[in-house]
Amino acid sequence: MLAESTSPITHALRYVKKSIKPYVPFSLRYYYRTKLAPSAMRQAVLDSRASDAMSVLNRYIELTTPTSDPECKRKILKDNLGLIEIEIASFCNRTCWFCPNSIIDRKSKSIQLPEEIFLKLIDNLAEIEYAGVLNFHRFNETLADRDLIIKRLKQTRSKLPNAVLGIFTNGDYLNREYLDELRDAGASYMIMSYYAKKGERFDVERYIKPAIKRMGKKLGLNYVVSVNTPEEYGVTFDYEGLNVYYRSWNADIGGGDRGGVIEQIKQRELRKRTSPCYFPLMDIYVDYNGLVMPCCNLRSDVGAHAPYILGDVSRENLFDLFMNDNFIALRQELTREGEKSGACASCHYKKSMGEWAFSKG
């Protein structure tokens, strides 16, 4: 039998594990045992895995422990934030049945996120040299205001040179000249979605392939099929300097009830969620009104989602919002095994603990 390691890191790990075990979700303990548990086969492997485990556990403790230290908050944001979505304006030109815009008016007018609030967010991210993903998207049509998105892209790229800047769009306003301008302004990738018209359902041959062909002709670009499943069909366009993906997804199979507000989908979600959710450990979402949400499915203009509003960017900085008491309590609740409640009760969105654990740090 191989002798058990007595390295200092191993001793430290034992102490950490014993001290915090009652406060760590079962899923995190399981991940430690199955993925990061020490192996006595090689000392180097043991020390490396022990160090990784300690790092993951320490990050989780930091994310779920209140602090008033501004520098600590900056470090936590830098170590964990992997995605932020910012809604630069409210307007959307569509009312898809599987979107809350089908029950809330986003079509009659457009309200812009004030520039000073947007720049405050970008400055906060610049303080930590943010290099993660920043999407200009929530429940709006990002490309509806051409001058606005080009300006916001340039402002962001000038201060966040290493960030991954994403555009989500229905493609209605896009042409080749506009695409070139988005690329030159600093966009990293674009995801276009084909949304079915009234009465249409997910039919690749009848609706989706012809729509993709029309878009290819409109943009003057060739493409290759990259996804073909019952849930999604998508192609990647051959375009230098900007990754462009065009897809259609089957809302009848994969659509979520958006925090319980899309009744047609909610009624088919018979089982309550019991698995942990790790999105709040690494994501944050800002609506056009400056209000901040913890999840892509929740929005501040939906009454049922009001309890999940984390705060207002006009009054707080991103560091405080990411580490406020409401967000900490939500992380503690959602990362545990067990039945979820409220807007999270029937959610099927998943991000594994491993995706968070190895995303930063």
Secondary structure, DSSP 8 states (H G I E B T S, - for coil): -------HHHHHHHHHHHHHGGGS-HHHHHHIIIII---TT-HHHHHHHHHHHHHHHHHHHHHTS----HHHHHHHHHHH--EEEE--B---S---TTSGGGTS--SS---B--HHHHHHHHHHHHHTT--SEEEE-SSS-GGGSHHHHHHHHHHHHHH-TT-EEEEEE-STT--HHHHHHHHHHT--EEEEE----TT----IIIIIHHHHHHHHHHHT--EEEEEESSSEEEEEE--TTSEEEEEEE-HHHH---TTTT-HHHHTT--S---S---GGGTEEEE-TTSEEESSTT--TTSGGGGGG--EETTTS-HHHHHTSHHHHHHHHHHTSSS---GGGTT------HHHHHTT--
